Amino acid sequence: MPQLNPDPWFAVLVFSWAVFLTVIPTKILNNLTPNEPAPMSKEQHKTDSWTWPW
């Protein structure tokens, strides 16, 4: 049975995982986010207490 011979398939498996774990994450992490988060302002907003109508 040729399927039980791990010689060519193991090399393909190791090479493909090496590509997945080295090349692809670096390409994804090099992309920049389109909208960088803006820093929050330090001023405190005035909050009124809730007046219930009943």
Backbone hydrogen bonds, N-H to C=O, Kabsch-Sander energy under -0.5 kcal/mol:
donor,donor_aa,acceptor,acceptor_aa,energy
4,L,1,M,-1.0
5,N,2,P,-1.1
10,F,6,P,-2.2
11,A,7,D,-1.0
12,V,8,P,-1.6
13,L,9,W,-2.3
14,V,10,F,-2.5
15,F,11,A,-2.4
16,S,12,V,-2.5
17,W,13,L,-2.2
18,A,14,V,-2.0
19,V,15,F,-2.0
20,F,16,S,-2.5
21,L,17,W,-2.3
22,T,18,A,-1.1
23,V,19,V,-1.5
24,I,19,V,-1.4
26,T,22,T,-0.8
27,K,23,V,-1.8
28,I,24,I,-2.1
29,L,25,P,-2.6
30,N,26,T,-1.1
31,N,28,I,-1.1
36,E,34,P,-0.6
52,W,50,W,-0.7
